[in-house]
Amino acid sequence: MATRTRKAGATPAGRREQNKQEKLARIAAAAKALFAAKGFAQTTTQEIAERAEIGAGTLFLYAKSKEDLLVMVFKDEMIETSRAGFERVDASAPFLDQLMYVFGAMIAYHERDLGLARVLIREVTIPTGSERKHHIAVLMRAIYSGIGDLIRAAQRDGALRPDVDPESAAQNLFAVYYFGLIAWLGGNVTRPEFKRCLRASLSQVIGGIAAQSVRRPA
C-alpha cells in the first residue's frame, strides 16, 4: 500500500500558521505591556522584540514600525471592546441609548491611557502603509457591522425607516462619534461635554431616519 511521505524537517502548513499566530500574540502582548508601562514614545522596537523573545529582524516581518505595532494592538483590543458592547446592548432600550452604550465602551477604552489614545488617533486618522490600512479596515468592518445590526433590529421594530441603508447609516453615526472623539482627545472638550454633545448630535441624526420622519401623503 502506498504511503505518503514528506521531506525530513518539513513543517506542515498548519504548524507554520500556528507558529506565526503564537509569535504575533507574543509581539502584541509585549508591545501592549511596554506601551502601558513606559509610554509609546519611550518604548523601543528592540525592547518589544526582547520581551517577545524574538529577534529584531523577525519583529519587522510582522510590523514595519512601532506605529504599525500600536495600530495592530489597538485593532484587536477595539474589536473585542466593540463586540462586547454590541453583545451586551439592551435590545429593549431605545436605539439612541444602544448607540451611547456601545460608544461609551469605546470612550472608556481610550480613557484608560489618554496619552496613548492621542498617538493612536493620529496614526489611524490618516494611515500610511498597507499593513496599517489593512488593520484599520478590519476594525472598521467589525464596528460598522455591529452598528448595522442595531439599525436592522430597529428597522424590524419599526423605530427606523425601512428604506434607510444600514451600512451608510452606520458610517454616518460612527463619524459623529469619531469627530467628537478627536475633539475630546485634542483637549477641546471635557469627557462629560463630549458625551453630552455626542448624545445630542446622534439624536439629531437619528431624527432624520426615524420611522415617524417618513413623509406621509396628505
matplotlib code that plots the C-alpha trace (Angstrom):
import matplotlib.pyplot as plt

x = [0.0, 1.3, 2.3, 2.6, 6.0, 7.3, 10.8, 12.6, 12.3, 9.4, 6.8, 3.1, 1.3, -0.9, 2.0, 3.6, 0.5, 0.2, 3.8, 3.0, 0.0, 1.9, 4.6, 2.0, 0.4, 3.7, 4.6, 1.2, 1.4, 4.9, 4.0, 0.9, 2.7, 5.6, 3.4, 1.4, 4.5, 6.8, 4.6, 4.7, 7.5, 9.8, 9.4, 11.8, 11.2, 14.3, 12.6, 9.5, 11.5, 13.4, 10.2, 8.5, 11.7, 12.3, 14.9, 14.5, 14.6, 11.7, 9.7, 9.8, 8.4, 5.2, 5.2, 7.3, 7.3, 6.4, 3.3, 2.2, 2.5, 0.4, -2.4, -2.2, -2.6, -5.4, -7.3, -7.5, -8.5, -11.0, -12.7, -13.0, -14.3, -16.9, -18.1, -18.5, -20.5, -22.8, -23.4, -24.4, -26.7, -30.1, -32.3, -35.3, -33.6, -34.2, -31.8, -30.1, -29.3, -28.0, -25.5, -24.5, -23.8, -21.5, -19.7, -19.5, -17.5, -15.1, -14.7, -13.9, -11.2, -9.5, -9.8, -7.5, -4.5, -5.3, -1.7, -1.6, -5.0, -3.9, -0.9, -3.2, -5.8, -3.1, -1.9, -5.3, -6.9, -4.6, -2.9, 0.2, 1.4, -0.6, -0.5, -1.8, -4.6, -5.5, -5.7, -7.9, -10.2, -10.7, -11.6, -14.0, -15.8, -16.4, -17.7, -19.9, -21.3, -22.2, -23.9, -25.6, -27.1, -28.5, -30.0, -31.6, -33.1, -34.5, -36.0, -37.7, -39.1, -40.5, -38.2, -36.2, -37.4, -37.2, -35.7, -32.5, -29.4, -27.8, -24.2, -24.4, -26.2, -23.7, -20.8, -22.6, -23.3, -19.8, -18.5, -20.4, -18.7, -15.3, -15.4, -16.3, -13.6, -11.0, -12.3, -12.1, -8.6, -7.4, -8.4, -11.2, -13.9, -14.2, -15.4, -18.8, -19.1, -18.1, -20.8, -23.4, -22.7, -22.4, -25.9, -27.4, -25.7, -26.7, -30.2, -30.4, -29.1, -31.4, -34.3, -33.7, -34.0, -36.7, -39.8, -42.0, -40.0, -41.4, -43.4, -47.0, -49.3, -51.9]
y = [0.0, 3.4, 5.7, 9.5, 10.9, 14.4, 15.7, 15.5, 18.7, 20.0, 21.8, 21.3, 24.5, 24.3, 24.3, 27.2, 29.2, 28.3, 29.4, 32.7, 33.3, 32.5, 35.0, 37.6, 37.1, 37.4, 40.6, 42.1, 41.3, 42.7, 45.9, 46.4, 45.8, 48.1, 50.9, 50.8, 50.7, 53.1, 55.0, 54.9, 57.4, 55.8, 52.2, 50.9, 48.1, 46.4, 46.2, 44.8, 42.2, 41.1, 40.9, 38.8, 36.6, 37.1, 38.9, 42.4, 41.2, 38.8, 41.6, 43.7, 40.8, 41.3, 45.1, 47.6, 50.2, 50.9, 52.8, 49.7, 47.7, 50.3, 50.0, 46.2, 46.0, 48.7, 46.8, 43.6, 45.3, 47.6, 44.8, 42.9, 46.1, 46.9, 43.3, 43.1, 46.3, 45.1, 41.8, 43.5, 46.1, 46.1, 45.1, 46.7, 50.1, 53.0, 53.0, 56.1, 54.5, 51.4, 53.6, 55.5, 52.2, 51.0, 54.3, 54.6, 51.4, 52.7, 56.0, 54.1, 52.1, 55.3, 56.9, 54.2, 55.8, 59.2, 59.8, 56.6, 57.2, 60.6, 58.9, 56.2, 58.6, 60.4, 57.2, 55.8, 59.1, 59.3, 55.8, 55.1, 51.7, 48.7, 46.8, 49.7, 50.3, 46.7, 46.6, 49.7, 48.3, 45.1, 47.1, 49.4, 46.5, 45.0, 48.3, 49.1, 45.6, 45.9, 49.3, 48.0, 45.1, 47.5, 49.5, 46.5, 45.5, 49.0, 48.8, 45.5, 47.0, 49.9, 52.5, 53.4, 53.9, 50.7, 52.5, 53.5, 51.7, 50.2, 50.4, 54.1, 55.0, 53.1, 55.1, 58.4, 57.6, 56.5, 59.7, 61.7, 59.7, 60.0, 63.7, 64.2, 61.7, 63.8, 67.0, 65.3, 63.8, 67.1, 68.8, 70.9, 69.5, 67.6, 64.0, 65.0, 67.6, 65.1, 62.6, 65.3, 66.7, 63.1, 62.2, 65.5, 65.0, 61.4, 62.3, 64.8, 62.2, 59.5, 62.0, 62.1, 58.3, 57.6, 55.9, 58.9, 61.1, 59.4, 61.9, 60.7, 61.7, 64.3]
z = [0.0, -1.0, 1.9, 1.9, 2.8, 3.3, 3.4, 6.7, 8.7, 6.6, 8.6, 7.8, 6.7, 9.8, 12.1, 10.4, 10.7, 14.4, 15.0, 13.2, 15.3, 18.5, 17.6, 16.8, 20.2, 22.0, 20.0, 20.7, 24.4, 24.6, 22.9, 25.0, 28.2, 27.3, 26.0, 29.2, 31.5, 29.7, 27.3, 23.5, 22.9, 25.4, 24.2, 21.5, 19.0, 20.4, 23.8, 22.3, 20.4, 23.5, 25.6, 22.9, 22.8, 19.1, 17.0, 15.9, 12.3, 13.0, 14.6, 11.4, 9.4, 11.4, 11.8, 9.8, 12.6, 16.2, 14.9, 13.0, 16.2, 18.0, 15.4, 15.4, 19.2, 19.1, 16.3, 18.3, 21.6, 20.0, 18.1, 21.4, 23.1, 20.4, 20.2, 23.9, 23.7, 21.0, 22.7, 26.0, 24.5, 25.9, 23.0, 24.6, 25.0, 22.6, 19.6, 20.8, 24.2, 22.5, 20.5, 23.6, 25.4, 22.6, 22.1, 25.9, 26.0, 23.3, 25.2, 28.4, 26.5, 25.3, 28.8, 30.3, 28.6, 27.1, 26.0, 24.1, 22.7, 21.2, 19.5, 18.2, 16.7, 14.9, 13.3, 12.3, 11.1, 8.0, 7.9, 5.8, 4.7, 3.5, 6.8, 8.8, 6.3, 6.4, 10.3, 10.2, 7.5, 9.5, 12.6, 10.8, 9.2, 12.6, 14.0, 11.0, 11.0, 14.7, 14.2, 11.1, 13.1, 15.6, 12.8, 11.2, 14.6, 15.0, 11.5, 12.3, 15.5, 13.5, 15.1, 12.0, 8.4, 6.4, 3.4, 5.3, 4.2, 7.3, 6.0, 5.1, 8.3, 10.4, 8.8, 9.4, 13.0, 13.7, 12.0, 14.6, 17.4, 15.8, 15.3, 19.0, 20.0, 18.2, 19.9, 23.3, 22.9, 21.5, 24.7, 23.2, 25.3, 28.6, 28.8, 30.1, 27.4, 24.8, 25.9, 26.2, 22.7, 21.3, 22.5, 21.2, 17.8, 17.5, 18.4, 15.5, 13.0, 14.3, 13.9, 10.2, 9.8, 12.5, 11.3, 12.2, 9.9, 6.9, 4.9, 4.6, 1.8, 2.7]

ax = plt.figure().add_subplot(projection="3d")
ax.plot(x, y, z, "-o")
ax.set_aspect("equal")
plt.show()
